[in-house]
């Protein structure tokens, strides 16, 4: 990141006494985050046909897997 670009909002990823602070540009972080989410969705769609039969989760089913 260029040194002169300090006017934008920053996101603190690490704030630890021993490690110091890691700042990144917030807009760049969200662009990366959205890109990563889209890539993950594409990957899931690509591999869904060969996934294990129980790998897909039914959203209507309760999260606890206990069966009565």
C-alpha positions as CSV (number, residue, x, y, z in Angstrom):
1,X,0.0,0.0,0.0
2,X,1.4,3.4,-0.9
3,X,2.6,5.5,2.1
4,X,0.7,8.6,0.9
5,X,-2.7,7.0,1.1
6,X,-3.6,7.5,4.7
7,X,-6.9,9.4,4.4
8,X,-9.0,6.2,4.0
9,X,-10.5,4.2,6.9
10,X,-8.2,1.6,8.4
11,X,-9.1,-1.8,9.9
12,X,-7.0,-3.1,12.8
13,X,-6.4,-6.8,12.3
14,X,-4.0,-7.4,15.2
15,X,-3.8,-5.3,18.3
16,X,-1.5,-7.2,20.6
17,X,1.2,-5.7,22.8
18,X,3.8,-8.2,21.6
19,X,3.0,-8.1,18.0
20,X,2.1,-4.4,17.5
21,X,-0.8,-3.3,15.3
22,X,-1.5,-4.4,11.7
23,X,-3.6,-1.8,9.8
24,X,-5.1,-2.4,6.4
25,X,-7.3,-0.3,4.1
26,X,-10.9,-1.2,4.9
27,X,-12.1,-0.9,1.3
28,X,-9.4,-3.3,0.1
29,X,-10.2,-5.7,2.9
30,X,-13.9,-5.9,2.0
31,X,-13.1,-6.2,-1.7
32,X,-10.9,-9.2,-0.8
33,X,-13.5,-10.6,1.6
34,X,-16.3,-10.5,-1.0
35,X,-14.0,-11.9,-3.7
36,X,-13.1,-14.8,-1.4
37,X,-16.8,-15.5,-0.6
38,X,-17.7,-15.6,-4.3
39,X,-14.7,-18.0,-5.0
40,X,-15.9,-20.2,-2.2
41,X,-19.4,-20.3,-3.6
42,X,-18.1,-21.2,-7.0
43,X,-15.9,-24.0,-5.5
44,X,-18.8,-25.4,-3.6
45,X,-21.0,-25.4,-6.7
46,X,-18.2,-27.0,-8.7
47,X,-17.7,-29.9,-6.3
48,X,-21.3,-30.4,-5.2
49,X,-21.9,-33.3,-7.7
50,X,-19.0,-35.3,-6.3
51,X,-19.6,-34.5,-2.6
52,X,-20.6,-37.1,-0.1
53,X,-24.4,-37.6,0.0
54,X,-24.8,-36.3,3.5
55,X,-22.5,-33.3,2.9
56,X,-25.3,-30.9,1.9
57,X,-27.1,-29.4,4.8
58,X,-30.9,-29.1,4.7
59,X,-31.7,-25.5,5.9
60,X,-35.1,-26.6,7.1
61,X,-33.7,-29.3,9.4
62,X,-32.9,-28.3,13.0
63,X,-29.2,-27.7,13.7
64,X,-29.1,-30.4,16.4
65,X,-28.7,-33.8,14.7
66,X,-30.7,-35.7,17.3
67,X,-33.4,-37.9,15.8
68,X,-36.6,-38.9,17.5
